[in-house]
């Protein structure tokens, strides 16, 4: 009895865990349906097309409120539309953001979206880095370009084969004189891998800006990148986004005093408009600074100095805002009250970011911002304080870039050497500029000692080190990094400013939302039919024991879905096929057990002995058959891609749970039913 009680406790615990992990999925699915209804209502009220709302509703850089207020609607309708908008962007969005990461996600085939395969043009990369080109080189490259178009070949191995055919040494065009072909191919392979990694980083940045929830970005072979963009309804914009060239800029941050004036003026302008008072006159652009910037172009310097990234540098405006922010309130200072007056940077709590973005991007407030400056956000948020709150950093930078990424020739992460005691053993990033970049960087750093230099990629500030000295000699070192992972990421970002090879779209598939809904409907229908058919068959053929098998099957599906939720699985149509197959296989083990019990009963054994012997005799067969299938599933999981991997995952997890329910749950029900009873017959 004690054994049964402990097994029941295990069962209850598993049911509780399954429910715990499935709850966010149930909640999120209900909210998704509610979201569609709310978006439709907002579209009808505001007149904004539903398709546009679907892509822009949660984007921080789209000011839908101003658009509604400036429209031709009557006052009551505007008020209603704004209320609907604020609810969607307020508590409702907060709940969705909470449940969405924990829910089972739908793949492209179930919710619609875009699937892109991008190909990094390694042939062009080779052409860009080649030297001493001649007729032999032209023949090799022409043949290589043709072969690369035909299929997904290994470009570098093909290049090696072509060089052998032409009886040419690769050192004539790449690497150093006397270097072997194998060594050159190794170096080129490293460069090719690096090119793909840099492209991945750029694409990830852009997709984040695009506002796609749960995108999937992964390498595909040696030179391709697969992008899955669920829910994307604007393929033209998505193609433009992934296809354009990255923009890396170095921009000087606005000094604290001027930043304080701009933010104060902006805050006063917002307050005046909210009160319906006369508009505040905007600040003029800093013409003196612009003039000074122009005059700097005549300066040059070649001495060697190094830079230091100091995270504790003076903030451009946060320090200036300290006193203002501490005694501000939302009513008196609608903008400044959203800032946290930190000692280093302008921090904005994550929950206030959308509001700040809307204020800064509103057309009526844009005129208050001088034309020579711009607001940029940090590339990632940071957790600060004892309560672990999430903050974003807001930077105010000069719009004119001092330097672009095109002037960086290389950037690498490494560990500081012992020559610099304060940096020994710490991660650093070394940047190398070309001749033009070296000259400009020297001039800029020499003229801005004590100021901060923002490293901006695709309008996001990755870091803003303080310039301590004039930097010349064509190289610079970034220090003060947390770990090697951060150093490596920054090096990739810096190199990403100048792509070594173009990226083209090799494959594109768009799945419409309606097709996704049809797939979901078809999947649910298949699940329901297979579920019902198996239940009826088991009851008809094995009677009461069939009901026990059905109970085990229901428990099986529940645990399987809970496991998928726990592992943040993305559900696709092949994944649903794996679940349906699991349902069919869920009763296989029970069929084996029941047949063995029948044999024992026919041999004249008692019910209790027949059950024990039936389970013991079936156990080895159950393990054998499921293990072989699980091995095939694991192989598919390791070597499969995309849809095949989804099928393999559901199948493998389902098999493990199958064995558990068949051996554990069915036996538990039998034991609980026969414990202390002298049954003469068994319904099986």
N, C-alpha and C positions, 0 to 999 in steps of 0.2 A: 504493500500500500504506500509505504514511504517512497519507493521508487517511482510509483505512478504520480505521486504528488510533486516530486521534484521535476518530473518530465512535463507535468502540466505548467509548472512555474516557468520552465524554459520556453514552453509554447506561448505563454502569455507575454513573456518578455519579447519574443520575436515578433508577435503581433503588435506589441506597442512600438517597437522600433520601426516596423513596416509602416504603421500609421503615422509615426513622427516624420519619417522622410517623405511620405506621400502627401501629407497635408499641404505643403507649399504648392505642389503641383495642382491639387484640386482647387486651392484658393486662386492660384494664378490663372487657371483655365477659366474659372468663373469671371475673374476680373477682365480677361481678354475679351470675353463676350460683352461684358458691360462697357468696355472701352469702345468697341465698335458702335454700340448704341449711342454712347455719349458723343463720339466724333461725328456721327451722322446728324445728331441734334445740333451740334455746334456749326456744322456745315450749313444746315438749313437756316439757322438763326443768323449767322454772320455773312453767308453768301460766299464764303471761301470754299473753293472746290475740295471735295472729300479726299481726292488723291493727294492734293498738296498738304492737307492737314495730316494725312498719314505719314508724310515724310518730315514735316516741319514742326509738328506739335511740341516735341520735346527738345528741339534744337535751341541752344542758348543764344545763338547769333541771329535768330529770326524774331523780330518784334511784332508778333501777331496782334498784341493789344493796341499798339499805335495804329496798325492797319485797320483794325475794327473801328477805333475811335475816329479815324479820319475818313471813314467810308460814308456812304449816302444813307445809312440807316437812320431811323428815328431814334430819339433819345432812349426810349424804353427798350427798344430792341438792342441797341448798343450795350445798355447796362446788362441786359440778360446774357448777351453773347460774352461780355467780359467776365461775368460771373461763371459761366460755363467754362471759359478758357482758364480762369484762375483755379477752378476746382480740378480741372484736368492736369494742370501744371503744379498743383499744390498737394493736398493730402492724397489724392488718388494716385498721382505719380510716385509719391513717396512709398505707398503700399506696393505698387507694381515693382519699383526698384528693389524693394525688400524681398519680395517673393520670387521675382524672375530668376535670379542666379541659382535659387535652390530647387527650381522646378525642372521636370524632364523637358528638355528642349525639343522642338520640332525641327526636323531637317528641311532642306530646300524643297524636297518633293512633297512635303506636307503643308508648308505655309507659303510657298512661293518665294521667288527671289532670283538672284543671279549666281551663276557659277562661271568663273573665269579661269582660264589657264594662261598665264603670262610666261613668255619665253625671253630669257636674257640672251641677247645677241652676242654670244661668246666669239663668234667669227669677227664681229666688228671690234670687240675688245682686243683680239689678237692683232687686227689690222692697225688699231690705234697705237699699240705699243711696239710695233715692229720697226726695225731700223734697216738701212741698206737695201731697200726694196729693189728688185730687179725683175727680169722676165720670168725667171724660175719661180720667184716668190709670187708673181701675179698668177702663174699657172696653178701653183699649189692652192692659193687662196680662192681662186675661181672654182676649182674642183671641190674644195672644202665647203664653200658656200652652197654649191649645188647639192652635195651629199647631206649637209645639215638641214636642207629643206625637205629632203625626201623622207626622213624618219628621225626618230629620237636616238640618234647615234651618239657615241662618245666623241665629241669634237676633237679633243686633244689626242686620243688614240688614232683617230683618222688622220689628223695632221702629221703625226709621227709616221704613219704608213705612207702618206703621200711624199714626205721628205725622203723616205727610203727609196720610193719608186723614182724620184727625181735625182737620187744620189746626191742630195744636198744636206749639209749639216745645219741643224736648227740654230747653232750658235752664230750663224751668219745674220740671223734676223732677231734673235732674242738672247738674253743672257749675256754672259761674258765670253770672250774669245777663249777657246780651249775647253769650255764646259761641255760635258757629254750631253747627248740628246736626252737620256733618261733624267739627268739632273734638271735640264731645262723643262721637260714635261712636268716634273714634280713641282717646280716653281710656278709654272703656268697653271697647274691644277690648283695650287694654293690661291693664286690670283682669281681664278674662276670661282672658286668657292666663296672667296671674299666678296666678289661682285654680286653673287646671288644673295649673300647675307645682307649686304648693304641695300639691295633692292627690297628685301623683306622688311627691313627697318623702315624704309621710306613708305612702303605701302601700308605698314601697320599704323604709322602716324596719320596717314591720310584717311584710312578707314575709320580710325577713332574720331576724326573730325567730321566724317560723313554722317556719324550718328547711328551706325548700324549696330543693333544689339546682337551680341553673341556671334561675331564674324569668325570665320575659320580661315587662317592663313598658314599655309604649310608648303614645304619644299616638295617637289614632285620630280624625282630623278635628279640629274646633275645640273640642269639649267632651266628648270621650269618651276613656277610657283602657282599653287592652286588657291583660288580665293572663293570662299562661299559667303555670299552676302544675303542671309535670310531677310525677307521682308522688304528688299529694295524694289521700289516701284518705278524708279526713274533710271533705266539702263543707260540712257544717253549721258546723264550727269555722272553716273558711276564710271563709265568708260573714260570720260574726260578727266575724272579725278585720278584714276590709276595711270593714265597715260601721260600726264603732263610732267614737266621737268621739276625736280625738287629745287627749292630756293633756300640756300643757307646764307645768312647775313650776319655781320658783326655791327651792332648798333650801340652807341653810347647812351647810357641811361640819363635821363634829365636830372639835373642837380636838385637837391632836396628843397631849396628855397623856391625855385620856380614850380616844382611839382606841387608844393603846398598851395601856391597861389592858384594854379590851374584847378586843383581839386576843390579848393574853397569856392572859387568862382562857379564851378560846375554845380557844387552843392547848393549855392545860393540861387542859381538859375532854375534848378529843379524845384526848389522850395517855392520860388516866385511863381512858377507855372502852376504848381499844385494849388497855390492860393489865388490864382487868377490875377496876380499883380503884373506890373509892367515888366517886360523881359529884361534880364541882366545883359549888359554889354559884354561881348566876348573879349577875351584877352587876345592881343595880337601875337602873331608868330614872332619868335625870337630872331629878328633880322640880324642883330649883332652877331649872334652865334653862327647863323648861316654864313654871314660875311667872313667870320673868322675861319669857319670850316673851309670856305673856298680858298682863303689865303694860304691854308696849310699845305696845299698841293705843291707848293714850291720847295717844301722842306724835304731833306733826305738825311738818312743816317745809316751807317753800316756797322756800328759797334755792337758787340754781343752782350746782351743783357737778357735776363730771363724773367718770366712773369710768374705770379703766384696767385692761385685761385683762393681767395679768402672768403669763406662763407660768412665770417663775422664782420664783413665790411660794412661801412656805413650805408644805410638804406637810402634810396633816392628820395623817399618821401615819408616812410613810415615813422621815422624819428620825428619828422616835422609834424606828423599827424598825431603823435602821442597825446599832446596836450589837448588837441581838439577832440580826439576820439573819446578821451576819458570822460568829458563832460557833455557829450552829445546825446541826443535822444532821436528816435526815429522821426518825431514830428518836427523838431527844429533843424535836423540835419539828415535829410532822407538818404544821402549818399554816404557821408562820413560815418554815420552810425552803423553802416554795414561793414566797416573796416575794423580790424583788430590792431590796435597800435602796438605792434611788436617792436622790439629793439632793433631788428634788422630789416624786415621787409613789410610791405603792405599785405597783411594776411586777410583773407576772406573765408569765412566758414563755408564749408561745402553747401550747406543748406541755403546760404545767401548768394551763391555764385550766379544763379539764374537771374536773380533780381538785379544784381550789379551789371550783368551783361545786357539786360534789357534797358537799363538806364543809360549805359554808355553807348549803346547802339541806336537808341531812339533818335529819329531825325531831328526833332526839335531841340535835343540837347547836343547833338553833334556839332552844331555851329558854335557852341561854347568852348570847344576844344581847339586850341591853336592848330593851324594847318601843318606845322612842322613837327608835331609829336603824335604818338599813337600809343594805345594801351594794348599790352600783350599779357597773356596768362602764362604761368609756368607750365612746363610740359607734363608735370604730374603733381598730384596732391601730396601732402605730407601730414603725418599724424603728430600732433603736438599736445602737450599738457598732460596732467595726471589723469584726465578723463578720456584721453585718447581721441580727441576731436579731430576731424579731417579738415584741413585748410588748403586753399589755393593761394598762390602768390600772384599779385597783380603788379605788373611793371609798367612804368611810363618811360618810353624810349623816344629818341629822336627818329623821325620817320626816315631821314636820309641814311642809308647804309654806308658805313665807313669802308667796308670791305665785304666781298661776297665769297661764297664757298668755292667759286671757280679758281680762286688764287691758292687754295690749299692743295699741295701736291701729295701729302701723305699725313696720316695720323695713326699712332699706334699706342696701345696700352702696355705698360710694363711696371716693374718694381723699381723704386728709386735706388740708386747705387750709394755706396758708402762715401762718395765724394761730397755729398750733401748730407751731413749728419741729421739734419732735421727731417729729411725725406727718405732716409735709408730704410729699406724694407717696406715702404708704403706705396700703394698704387698711384701711378701718375699717367698722364696722357701727353705724349710728345707730338707736336704739330710741326709740319714742315711746309713753308710757303714757297711758291715759285718766286722768280726774281721780282716781278711786278708786285706780288703780294707782300714780299719781304720789305720792299721800299715803302709801300703804303702803310703796312702794319707798324713799321718803325715810326713813321710820321704821326700816325694816329695815337699810338701809346705815348710818344714823347710829348704830345700836346695835351694829353688828358690824364696825366699822372694824378692819382688820388680819386679818379672817377671810376665808375663801373662800366664794364664792357659786356653787353648782352650777346650771347650766342643764340641766334634765332633761326630755327628750322621750321619752315612752313608756318610762320606766324606764331610759333610757340617758343618761349625762352627756356632753353635747356640749362643754362647757368649764366650767372652774371658776376664773374670774378672782378676783384678790385685791381686796378692797374697800379702797381707799386713803383715800377721803374719803366723807363723807355726800353722797348724790346726791339732789338734789331738782330741781324745775322740770319734771318730767314727761318728761325725756329722759336718755339715757345713751349713751355711746359705747364700743364695744368696739374695742380696738386690739391690736397685737402679732400680727397675722395674717400668714400666710406669703405669700398672694397674693390676687388678686381672686376667683379661683375659690372659695377657702375663705370669703372674706367673703360672696360671693353665696350659698353653701350655708348659712352660718349665718343670714343674713337670711331665707332661705326657711324654715329650721327655726323661727326665732323667730315668723315670721308664721303658721307652720303651727299654732300653738297655738289659733288661733281661725279656723276655716274660714269663708270668706265665703259659701259656698254648700254645701248638703248634697250628698252623692254617693249615687246610687242604682244598683242593679244593673239594667242595661238588657237584658243577655243573659247566659245562663249555659248552658254545655255541660259535661257530665261524661263522660269517656271511661273506661270500666272497664279495669282491667289485663288482663282476659281478652280484651276486644275488641282491645286493643293487641297482645297476643300473637298473636291471629288475623291481625291486619294484618301483623305481622312475618313470620308463616308464609306468608301469601299473597304478600307481596313477594318472599320468598326463592324461592318456587315459580316465580313469574313470571320472576325473574332466571335461574333455572336452565334453564327451558324455552327462553326466548328465546336464551340463550347457546348451548345445545346445538343448537338448530335452525339458528342462523346458522353454527356451525362445520361441521355436517354438509352444509349446502347449499353452502358455499364449497368444501369438499373434493370434493363430487360434481361441481360445475360447473367448477371451475378446477384441480382436481387438486393438484399440488405447489404451484402458485402460491396456491391457496386456503389451503393450510397456512400460507403466509407471511402472508396476510391475517388468518388466525386468530391467529397469533402477535402481530401488530400489535394486534388487538382485545383480547387478554388484557393486553398491555402498556398499552393505552389505559385499561382498567378499573382496573388497578392504579394508574396515575398519577392517574386521576380521584379515586379514593378517598384517595390520599395528599394531593392538593390540597384535598379537602374537610376532611381532618383538619388540614392546615396552617392553613386559614382558620377553624377552630373551627365548622364548619358543623353545623346542626341538621337531622338527617335526618327527613323526613316521607314519607308515602305519595306525594304528588306528586313529591317529590324522587326516590323510587325509580322513579317513572314516567319522570322525566327521564333517569335512568341507563339504563333499559331502552331508551328511544328512542335514546340515545347508542350503545348496543350495535348497534342496527340500522343507525344511520348510520355506525358505525365502518368498515364494509366498503364503503360507497358510493364513497369515493374510490378504494379498491383496485379496485372493479369498473370504474370509468372508466379507470384505468391499464391494467388487464388487457385491456380491449376495444381500447384503442389499440394495445397491443403485438400483439394478435392481427391487427389490420388491417395493421400493418407487416410481420408475418411472412407474411401472405397476399400482400403486395405483393412478396415475394421478398427482403426485406432480411435481413441476418444477425441472429443473436440479440442481439449486443451493440448493434448499431445500432437494432434494434427496441425494445430496452429504453430506450435513451437517448431515442429519438424519442417513444416511448409516454409516458414521464414528462413530456417537454417539452410535448407536445400536450395532455396531461390537466391539467397544472398550472393553467392559467388557468381552466379550467372548475371545477376543485376549489375554487379560491379564490373564484370568483364565487358558486357555490352555497352554500358554507359561510358566506361573509360576509353574504349576505342573511338567512340563518337566524340568524346571530349578532346581527345588528342587531335582529331581532324579539325575541331573547332579552334583549338589553340593555334594550330598551324595557320589556319585562315586568319586568325586574329593578328598573328605576327607579320605575315607576309601579304595579307590582303590590304586593300585600300578602299576608302570611301564606303560605298554601300555594302561591299563584301565584308568589311570589318564590322559594320553595324549588325549584319546578319550573324556573323561569327560570335560576337559578344553576347547577344541575346541567347543564342543557342548554347554557348558554353556555360553561362551563368544559370540558364534554365536547367541544364543537365545536372549541375551540382545540387540545385534546389530540389530537382526531381528525386534524386537518390535520397536526400534527407527526408522528404515528405513520405516517400514510399516506405522507407525502412523505419522511420521514427514515428510519424503521425499515425500511419495505419496500424502499426503494432501497438501504439498507445491506446487507440480506440478499442482494439481487440482485447487488450489486457484489462482495460477499465470495464469492459462489458462482461468478461468471463471471470473476473476476480471474485472468488468466493462462491461461485455458482457451479453446479454440476449439470452443464448443458448436454443434452443427448444429441441434438442436431444443430447444424450451423447453416444459415441461409447464405450459400455461396454457389 
